[in-house]
Amino acid sequence: MPRNTSWPRVTFERLTWLIEQGGDSRRSTGDHRYDSAVVPEIGSEDMMLPSECALVSEDVRTAIAAFDIRVGDTLAPLESLLVRIESSASSRIENVAAPVPDLLMAETGEDQGRSVAEVMGNFEATTAAIVLAEDISPETILDIHRALLGSTHPVLAGRWRNEAVWIGSYSGGPPEAEFVPPSVDRIPDAIEDLCNFMARTDMPVFIQAMVMHAHFETIHPFADGNGRVGRALVHALLRREGLTKAATLPISAGIVSQKHRYIEALTEYRMGDFVPIVELGADAVFAALRNASHLFDDVIQMQKNWRSHTESFRSDALVHPIIEILLHHPVVDTEVLEPMLDASPASIRRALNDLVAAGVIDPIPRSTPGSDRFVCHDIVHALNAFTERSINPFGRH
């Protein structure tokens, strides 16, 4: 039974599944009529916050602030990697998996296949969402979607869907579906209204982000990539308001890692109760904070080990700045390092060989001709563990 949050429910309109949309006797029942959602306008809707919801939101804000104070300087160099890991976890929800080493190899120009390309598209989308967070509009949402699918599904990228989609039926089409999102002609106005909602400043941003996510998934404006864009927008709102600063937490993976609960929360949202999606999001945040705290401890231990392995080198030796670079570039070669260092290629190669001898990095073969590449397995192992905890944030770690 939904709480009385005074939040508007989704209503429905009766439509007909036309033959040109697939509504024929081979794919559906004799009745081609179906109920399509009509999302309410929430851009200026008054929000009544139940006390438990307000308390959860404040707990999230306090926990993230404490975390940021503790780990900010240490995890900040890992930001680009954390966005990649979050993108990997978010993509895995859509049954697209790419190992961390393959993502890192892709940074050096190595072609790692379709799955890596899709995850890297998710990385580009999340990055675009954070960059564009100050001005989220229908056009910037299309830009985020274009970043997501531009290299893998260019025909769909940056376009609202132009046909019906549905949930809970494959062969029967919308007449047999459990839920049918709004018709295509309703998408532009619904997105415009949602952008107005995201621009509001009269509610806790964490609640705003979770309500936005549920509303966006209800609209389902794209033919593909809705979940990934919706999760990217969560990070955009949290970053815009300064709730997350030091690191991109793997929140979105936790939002849907409990799929049954997630589906129930979306259903309750459509019935006018946003508390379940907020509570699920809060659980995901706390799991993400535990996960990132574990990564923080791993990084601290790594740095201690590296210092002990390189303490025999002079303080001005090139190995020391390279070690700092490894935190955000665990796979390096001379070409990657040269723009970052005031040193010749020969000097960089010597320093890399010194780090191999010290046990900090290992050489890895190239599948195509080029300079030698090196990997810091300590970071890869830590990021692999981080990814696994992100995928199953509520399980035993």
Number of C-alpha atoms within 10 A of each C-alpha: 6 13 14 11 15 14 20 18 16 20 14 15 11 10 14 15 19 11 10 7 11 16 21 17 12 10 12 19 15 11 13 20 16 19 20 23 20 20 21 17 18 20 17 11 12 13 13 13 18 12 9 11 18 18 12 19 21 15 14 20 19 13 14 21 17 11 19 20 11 14 17 16 12 16 23 18 18 21 17 17 23 23 22 26 27 28 29 29 30 31 25 16 19 11 10 15 16 22 14 20 17 15 23 21 19 17 15 15 8 14 15 15 11 13 20 23 19 23 27 24 25 29 27 23 27 30 22 22 30 22 15 19 21 14 15 21 19 18 13 16 24 17 19 31 31 22 25 30 24 19 15 15 13 13 11 18 23 21 16 19 18 14 11 18 22 18 13 13 16 12 13 18 24 28 23 21 17 11 19 25 24 25 20 17 12 15 21 14 12 23 22 16 19 25 19 16 19 22 16 13 10 9 13 15 22 23 24 21 23 26 25 22 27 23 23 21 18 22 24 26 25 23 15 18 18 18 21 23 25 26 27 29 28 24 24 24 26 19 21 18 15 12 18 19 19 23 23 25 25 31 25 27 28 28 25 20 19 15 12 9 15 19 13 13 21 21 19 20 24 22 17 18 23 26 24 21 25 26 19 18 28 24 19 25 24 20 22 25 21 16 21 23 16 16 19 18 13 17 19 12 12 17 15 10 14 18 14 11 15 20 11 9 13 10 10 8 11 20 21 18 12 19 21 13 18 19 22 17 23 23 27 24 20 19 15 14 18 14 9 11 14 11 12 10 15 10 14 21 16 13 17 26 17 17 23 16 13 16 15 23 25 17 16 12 11 12 8 8 7 11 12 15 20 21 22 21 16 19 21 16 14 17 19 16 16 24 24 14 24 29 21 16 27 16 9 6 13
